[in-house]
Amino acid sequence: MTSRQRLLNRLDEAWVAFKDSYAGVSDPQLTEGVTGDWSVKDILAHVTTWEEEALKYLPLILENGRPPRYVKYGGIDAFNAAMTEGKRGLSVAEVLRQLDDTHRRLVDFVQDVPEKEFVGQTRFRRRLRLDTYHHYSGHAETIRTWRGRRSAE
């Protein structure tokens, strides 16, 4: 198995676990508060935002470029807040569509990246990990915790 295939498997396992974290939750429940003022829908839109960022900056990294820092937004937290607010008006159906479409584009992109980028700790691999499979797991845990609290009520 190639390094790319191992990474794609890891990406897929984390993606499935993320999707399982909210499987069976109704559309109205997806808009309930989960953590702070974020709903599951907001978390899904947030994950999409970071996959969009990966699609924007991974090609730059492959060309030895440096993605800009998020200081122009006031830092990562301010960027997250602005992006979440910008997507808050989207319907649940639109958020789910964007989530799946963006993920599919990301996987397609990763499949075409040279194998050398998956061997060792490359800048490409680090950015991919932070924006995707590492990111999914934290949010999946938040959603599972919320679901556990809801079922205990």
N, C-alpha and C positions, 0 to 999 in steps of 0.2 A: 504494500500500500504506500502511495506517495505521501509526502508531507502535506501537499495540498489536500489530498483526499482525507487524511486524518483531521486536518483543520475543518474541512467541510463537514465531516461527521460530527465534530465537536459543535460547530455552528448549528447544525440541524438538531442535535440533541437538546441544546439550550433553547432553540426556537420552539421545539415541540413542548418542552417543559413550560416555557413562557405562555404559549397558547393554551396549554392545559390549565394554567393557573386561573384563567377566566372562562374556561369552557362551561357552557350551561348557564352562565349568568345572563339574565334577561336584559334587553336593551335599556329599560328604565333603571335597573340596578347598576348598569355600567356608568350611569351618570351620577350615582350617589358618591358622597365624599368617602375617600379611602384613607388619605393621609394629607394632613394640612387642608388646603382647599382643592386638592386634586382628586378627581374621580378615576375610575378604571379607564374611562374614555380618554381622559387627559394623559394618563400613563401610556396608553397605546399611541396617542398622537406624539408624545415625547419620544418614545422608542423610534417611531418613524422619523422624527426630526434628526435623531442621531444617526440613523442609517442613511438619511439624505446627506448629512455632513460627511459620512464616510465616503459616499459616492462622489461627493464634491472634492474631497481632499486626498483620497487614496491615489488617484491618478497623478496628482501633484507630487506626492511622496515618491511614487515610482520614477518620476523625472528628477529626483533629488531636490525638489522644492520643499519649502517650509510653509505649512499652513499658517495663516494668521492666528494670532492669539485672540482670545475672546474679551480682551480688555476694552475694546471699542464698544462693547455692550455693557461694560461695568463688571465683567467677570462671567464665569460659567453660570452661576446662579441667576444672574440678571438675564443672560441669554436664554436659559431655560424658561424663566418666567415670561419673557417677551414672546418666545415661540409658542408656549402653551396658551397664552392669552390670544395670540393670533389665530390659533386653531380651535379655540373654544366654541366658536359659532358653528363648526362643522357638525353634521348629523353623525350619529353612531355609525350608520351605513357608510358614510363617506370616510370616516376615520378607519373603519375596518378595511375598506377598499384600498385606501392609501397604504395602510400597514402591509397588506399582502402584496400589492404591486411593487412597493419600494423594496420589500424583502426579496422578491423574485428578481428584481433588477440587480440587487446587491449580489445574490448568489451567482447570477449569470456573469457579472463582472469578475468575481473572484475566480470563477472557473477558467477565465482567460488570462489570468496573471501568471507571469513566468514562475516556474517551480522554485527557483532560487529564493524568491521572496518568502517562502514558507519554511525555509531551513534556518534554524537558529532564531535569534531574537532581532529580527529586522525592524526598522521603523514602520514599514508597511504592516507587519504582523502585530506590532504593539498597538497601532491605531485601530486596526480591525478588531482586536480583542476588546479594547476599551469601548468602542462604539457599538459592539454587537454582543457576542456571547457572554462576556463578563457583565455587560450592562443588563441583558435580559434577566439574568439570574437574580439580581438584586430587586428588580421590579416584580418578578414572579413571586418572590418571597413576600413582598409587601402585599400583593394581592391575596396570596394564600392566607396571610395573617388576618387580613380584613375579612375574608370569607369565614375564617374560624370564629372571629368575634361575632359576625352576623348570625352564624348558626347557633352560637351559644346564647343569643338573646331570646 
